[in-house]
Structures are given as C-alpha cells and as structure tokens.
Amino acid sequence: MSGLLSVPFVGLPFLGFVRCDTLNASKKIAKIMDNNMKNLTFHPWVGKVYHNGGIFHGRKILILGESHYGADDDEETVEYTQNVVDWYGIQNGDGAGKAFFLKIAVSMLMKNASWDVSDKERIDFWNSVAFYNYIQGFVGDKPRMRPTSPQWEEAKQLFINVLDELKPDFCIAFGFSLCGALPDLNRSVQDINDYETFIYKRNDGGSTYVGCVKHPAGGLNYKDTQHRIRALFDCQALTDQMLEPAL
C-alpha cells in the first residue's frame, strides 16, 4: 500500500494506518527538540505552519489538553500525541477522541457546529497550531479517571519547558481543573477584558498569554468559549498598552 505503513496507530484501537509522511515529520520534530523536551514522555504536536501562525496570521497558538487515556497494551511513546492529533485532527478518523478534537476546531474557528467546518478548514487549523497534553503519562484506561498528585507535580516544570521551546503567543487551556493546576513559576495574573489571564514570561524574554475554557466533554458552550478566545487574542495589545510608561 503506497505511502502507508501496515501497522496500527500506537495507543488506539485499530482505526487505520499511520501515514509515512506523518511519521517522518514526527521524527524531524523530535530531532530539533532541545533539552527543554528531553524529559517529556509525549512530544507535542507541532503543525506544519505553526511557527508562522498559519491561519492565525502570525500568532503562535498552543492548545493545551489535560491527559491521555491508554489501554493495558498501549505504549507511552514520544510520538503518541502527534499520532493522535494526526488521526483525529488531520485525517478525521473515527474513535473515542473524535468529538474532543472537533469541538476544539469548532471553537477556535468561530463556527457554530461541527458540520460548519470543512475538511480543508479542519486540516488548516491543526496545521497552524501546536497541541500538548499537560500530564505526561497515561492516567488510566477510561474517561473520568484523574491524574495522580505526583503526575500533577511533575507536569509543572515540563509545561514551562514546553513554553520555552515552542514560544507560543497564546495558549488556550481546555479544562478548568487543568487551569487550576498550572504552575505559578514565571507567571503573573491579570484581569483583562473581564477574564482572568495568566501571563508566563519565557526564557527568550517573550510572554505567553493563557486563557481557560471549559473541557470539550464538560459542557463546553461554543458561544461562551469563542467569546473567551476573542478576549484572549485582544488582551496582548491591551496589556502592552497598560505596561507602557506614562509620559
């Protein structure tokens, strides 16, 4: 079968085949990750045009999820997250995670429903963003299982490392429990545009603005979520203005 490997996706039921070009891209990404990434179990998905912002016109955006679920025979490999996003986000594959990724795309593309998102729009979106799961290990084999205290603690510095590596301008965290666990390190908190916003100072001198929304499986409302996302995108210019010295 040209262009395909006859092996199922790692960590998923037999849903399809991994594209060779996706695996090659994952290997290239893994090679360029520096020491910031060496302790990660799951390397983040980095879209093909993430670094120039893609459809977001220069804005680098990180989508933050909480955790992966894995069956007993699943392996924790560095490509796991990348393969999951490729399957559900790019290939629109079937499976338990399909609704999660579709709802994120609908929210970020300012659409009203999943059927409003074309295949091209969905693919362009996922190629324009990075995606990272905060918890670096499987939390169980079914939804609603929660991370352990050591997993939450370990994730803090790793998240800071990912921000330093990917240098996102904005991060949308899907899940209020997740937001409550984000680290205080290098962070200021401001109420901007009527929303609490986390601002992380990175090691390159830049800042990442983090906004929190509901989890796609936790009663996410598109209108409310999109209002929050718009407010986050607007807050950078507002914050810069607030920090300017008075003349």
C-alpha positions in Angstrom: 0.0 0.0 0.0 1.9 3.1 -1.3 2.7 5.7 1.3 1.3 3.8 4.3 2.7 1.5 7.0 0.8 -1.6 7.7 0.9 -1.0 11.5 -2.0 0.4 13.6 -1.8 3.6 15.5 0.0 3.4 18.7 -2.3 3.6 21.7 -5.5 3.5 19.7 -7.9 0.7 18.6 -7.2 -0.4 15.0 -8.6 2.7 13.3 -6.4 3.0 10.3 -2.8 3.3 9.3 -0.1 5.8 10.2 1.0 7.9 7.2 4.7 7.6 6.4 5.0 11.4 5.9 3.5 11.9 9.3 6.0 9.6 11.0 8.9 11.3 9.1 7.6 14.7 10.2 7.4 13.5 13.8 11.0 12.2 13.6 12.2 15.6 12.3 10.4 17.4 15.0 11.9 15.1 17.7 15.4 15.7 16.3 15.2 19.5 16.7 13.8 19.4 20.2 16.5 20.6 22.6 17.0 20.0 26.3 13.6 21.5 27.0 12.0 18.4 25.7 14.3 15.6 26.9 12.1 14.7 29.9 8.8 14.6 28.0 7.0 11.3 27.7 4.8 12.7 24.9 6.2 15.3 22.5 3.7 17.9 21.4 2.0 18.0 18.1 3.5 21.0 16.1 1.6 21.9 13.0 3.4 22.4 9.7 2.9 26.1 9.7 2.7 26.7 13.5 5.9 28.8 13.6 4.5 31.4 11.3 1.0 31.3 12.7 -0.7 29.7 9.7 -4.4 30.8 9.5 -3.9 32.9 12.7 -1.7 35.4 10.8 1.5 35.3 12.8 0.0 34.3 16.2 1.6 31.1 17.5 -1.1 29.2 19.4 -0.7 26.3 21.8 -3.8 24.2 22.5 -3.5 22.6 26.0 -5.3 19.4 26.9 -5.1 17.6 30.2 -4.2 13.9 29.7 -4.2 10.7 27.6 -6.0 7.5 28.4 -4.4 4.3 27.4 -5.3 0.6 27.4 -3.1 -2.0 29.0 -1.3 -2.8 25.8 -0.6 0.8 24.8 3.0 2.2 24.9 4.0 5.6 26.1 6.0 6.8 23.1 7.2 10.3 22.2 5.1 10.2 19.0 1.8 9.3 20.8 0.3 12.8 21.0 1.4 13.5 17.4 -0.2 10.4 16.1 -3.4 11.0 18.0 -3.7 14.6 16.6 -2.9 13.4 13.1 -5.6 10.7 13.3 -8.4 12.8 14.7 -7.4 16.3 13.6 -5.9 15.8 10.1 -7.4 12.5 9.0 -10.8 13.0 10.8 -10.5 9.4 11.9 -13.2 7.6 14.0 -12.8 6.8 17.6 -13.4 7.9 21.2 -11.5 11.2 20.8 -13.1 12.4 17.6 -15.6 14.7 19.3 -12.9 16.2 21.6 -10.8 17.4 18.6 -13.8 18.5 16.5 -15.1 20.7 19.4 -11.7 22.3 19.7 -11.6 23.1 16.0 -15.2 24.5 16.0 -14.4 26.7 19.0 -11.1 28.0 17.5 -12.6 28.6 14.0 -15.5 30.5 15.5 -18.1 28.2 13.9 -21.5 27.2 15.2 -21.3 23.4 14.8 -19.0 20.6 13.6 -20.8 20.4 10.2 -19.8 24.0 9.6 -16.2 23.1 9.5 -14.9 21.9 6.1 -12.2 19.3 5.7 -9.8 22.0 4.5 -10.6 24.3 7.4 -10.1 21.5 9.9 -6.7 20.5 8.3 -5.5 24.0 8.0 -6.4 24.7 11.7 -4.5 21.7 13.0 -1.5 22.5 10.8 -1.5 26.0 12.3 -1.3 25.2 16.0 0.6 23.1 18.5 -1.1 20.7 20.9 0.3 19.4 24.2 -1.2 17.3 26.9 -0.2 18.6 30.3 0.0 15.3 32.1 3.0 13.3 30.8 1.7 9.7 31.3 -1.5 7.7 30.9 -4.0 8.4 33.7 -6.0 5.2 33.2 -7.9 3.3 30.5 -11.2 5.2 30.5 -12.5 8.8 30.8 -13.1 10.5 34.1 -10.0 8.8 35.6 -7.9 11.5 37.3 -4.1 12.2 37.3 -2.2 11.3 40.5 -0.7 14.0 42.7 2.9 13.1 41.5 1.7 13.4 37.9 0.3 16.9 38.5 3.5 18.0 40.3 5.9 16.6 37.6 3.9 18.4 34.9 4.6 21.9 36.2 8.2 22.3 35.1 7.7 20.3 31.9 5.0 22.8 30.9 7.4 25.7 31.5 9.9 23.9 29.3 7.4 23.5 26.5 6.5 27.2 26.6 10.2 28.0 26.4 10.6 25.6 23.4 7.5 26.4 21.4 7.3 30.1 22.3 3.6 30.4 21.8 2.0 33.8 21.9 -1.2 32.4 23.2 -2.3 29.2 25.0 -5.9 28.0 25.3 -6.3 25.5 28.1 -9.3 23.3 27.7 -10.5 22.4 31.3 -10.9 24.5 34.4 -9.4 21.7 36.6 -6.3 21.8 34.4 -6.1 25.6 34.7 -6.2 25.4 38.4 -3.1 23.1 38.4 -0.9 25.3 36.1 2.3 26.4 37.8 2.9 29.8 39.5 6.5 29.8 38.2 7.3 32.8 36.0 3.6 33.8 36.0 1.6 36.9 36.6 -2.1 37.0 36.8 -4.2 39.9 35.5 -7.9 40.6 34.9 -8.0 41.6 31.3 -11.2 42.1 29.2 -13.2 40.8 32.2 -11.3 37.5 32.3 -8.5 36.2 34.5 -5.5 35.8 32.3 -2.2 34.1 33.1 0.9 35.7 31.6 4.0 33.5 31.6 7.4 35.1 31.0 9.6 32.8 28.8 13.3 32.4 28.7 13.6 34.3 25.4 12.1 37.4 27.1 8.7 37.0 25.4 5.4 36.2 27.0 2.7 33.6 26.6 -0.9 34.6 27.4 -3.0 31.7 28.8 -6.8 31.7 28.8 -9.0 29.0 30.3 -12.2 27.5 28.8 -14.4 24.5 29.6 -13.3 21.0 28.7 -15.0 19.7 25.4 -16.5 16.9 27.4 -17.5 19.2 30.3 -20.4 21.3 29.0 -18.4 23.4 26.6 -20.6 26.1 25.0 -19.3 27.4 21.7 -20.5 31.0 22.1 -19.0 31.4 25.6 -15.8 29.7 24.6 -15.4 31.8 21.5 -16.0 35.0 23.5 -13.2 34.0 25.8 -10.8 33.2 22.9 -11.5 36.5 21.3 -10.9 38.3 24.6 -7.6 36.5 24.9 -6.4 37.4 21.4 -7.3 41.0 22.2 -5.6 41.1 25.5 -2.0 41.2 24.3 -2.2 44.7 22.8 -4.2 45.9 25.8 -1.6 44.6 28.2 1.3 46.1 26.3 -0.5 49.4 26.4 -1.1 49.1 30.2 2.6 48.5 30.7 3.8 51.5 28.7 5.4 54.2 30.8 3.3 57.3 31.4 4.6 60.3 29.5 
